[in-house]
Amino acid sequence: MRGEWWKNGIQLNLRIEPIGLVLAVFYAFACWGARKLSLDQFYLPAGIRVAALLLCPPRLWPYLFLGEYAYFAQMRYPMIDKYGLTWVILASVSLMPTVALIVRLHRRMMAATTQAWLLSVGAASAVAVTSINLALAELLWTTPDMPLLAGIARYIVGDFIGILTVAPLALLWARRNTEPAWTSRLLTPIIGALGLMILLGICTTLIPAESSTAKSSLQLLMALPAIALTCLLGWRGAAVAVPTLNLIIGLTTPKPYPSAFDQSTFTTQMIMAIAGAALLMFGSRITHYYHRYRIRDDGEKNAIKLARKSHMARENGLRERALNLRKLGDGIDVSLNEVVSWLKLQGHHEIASGLLHTATVHSRLFREQASMVYPTTLDQLGLYVALQMGGLREAWEKTARVARPRLEGDPCLLSNDLQLAAYRALSDAVSLLLEHETGQVVVRARCGRFGPQRGILVVVALLDSAQPLSETTIAMADEQLAGLSLAYGGVVQCRRNRIRLVLTETAIGSSNRVARFHSVKRGTADLDNSEALT
């Protein structure tokens, strides 16, 4: 049965899409119009060919082939008598499939972050099309129109410039939804650079033909706005500036007839072709590293948000636990008071007084320990009151090594989250110095503004300024306090005899962290000279 196919024949289902026919007609007219504006040294249809293959899905490529053949048919039909039917057919049907194959082979590279593969497509297409055209001309024409080497240079440069003029704009349009939207910040430099380039292009048309040096100089000056735009906007800037630059130079080239050639402009075009390729490569690398930076920066911001949420979740759990302990303590106090009252009614006044004294002492200790779990006073009265009245202050006084804290500013202007973070930071920093250092410890805090943000500056130091912190203390301080400083956009500094910590109201991205570090450093240095932090 498998060998009967040649008797039954092969059934082909041919489906013609109206949108494909419209695409073929539009492509043919686009090539026809672009040819009217082109020269061999500036061939726009080559760019339209590559741009169409980039914009259209592969299922519509046959219609692009049809449009290409229609365009060549109307243009080359009158050439049959001069060049022969064989050349007309072969030179017309071989170009589009060759370029389509080149684009297809680059499909994996197209998924990359950079757009450098476009240069590979352009160079390969220009070389392949030029090779086919010149090979067919050498084989099928009796008398070639120009020397082989001159034709290679002219056609390759003309096709490559045409591709660099149209293909970047097509790729920019194809990826319009995958990149950030255009804003006034982007449009302003683009409009300014394009306006300057157009102005310089108009000036070149006003220069007499005899002053070729001045004209070439102005054309080269047009590359400066293109370079500036690439440096500012990366790939987007290059994708707009390079086509505009090539288009202005190409349209201002004298073209008395389609095969005309201008040597001075051709030299400038070769320079601009190299410069345009370099700008597209440079712009794509700028955009690539910018995207990598944004991904890393977003990752750091997400890490900061997760650290803050994790900290607050832990604090909420401790708050619930402290409230439960407080309720438990209240219940124990009520029960003991009832027992004391019953003992007094029974005449056991001494036992009742002893039990009341013991219950009062243990109730106070119990509440101090509960406040160490979570400072509930902070929610109602603020950070400074919690430091002066809670169990943390009692624990410090028992050591007889912590001086009375020196507190300045209004902590109630800060959020509860930030006050809790400062409370934990103070507790951890003092515990570190008490455990690993000797001598008296002083605690200072100041609330206020650090640049555009509100925050708090905390300093925990040894009273003896000549006694520096040990390496162990510094390492443990960096390890234990770095999480809070990261979550709340601050910095930790361990210098000489002190641990200095800055917490701000909102954490900003890592890109501004270095600048903020230096500004905070200068601000804290000024505070060191003030009365509060000496």
Secondary structure, DSSP 8 states (H G I E B T S, - for coil): -GGGHHHH---------HHHHHHHHHHHHHHHHHHHT-BTTB-HHHHHHHHHHHHS-GGGHHHHHHHHHHHHHHHHGGGHHHH-HHHHHHHHHSHHHHHHHHHHHTTTGGGSSS-THHHHHHHHHHHHHHHHHHHHHHHH-SS-SS-HHHHHHHHHHHHHHHHHHHHHHHHHHHTTTTS----HHHHHHHHHHHHHHHHHHHHHHHS-TT-HHHHHHHHHHTHHHHHHHHHHHTHHHHHHHHHHHHHHHHHTS--SSTT---HHHHHHHHHHHHHHHHHHHHHHHHHHHHHHHHHHHHHHHHHHHHHHHHHHHHHHHHHHHHHHHHHHHHHHHHHHHHHHHHHHHTT-HHHHHHHHHHHHHHHHHHHHHHHHH--HHHHHH-HHHHHHHSHHHHHHHHHT-B---EEES-GGGS-HHHHHHHHHHHHHHHHHHHHH--S-EEEEEEEEEETTEEEEEEEEEES-TTS---HHHHHHHHHHHHHHHHHTT-EEEEETTEEEEEEESS---GGGHHHHHHHHHHHHHHHHHSSTT-
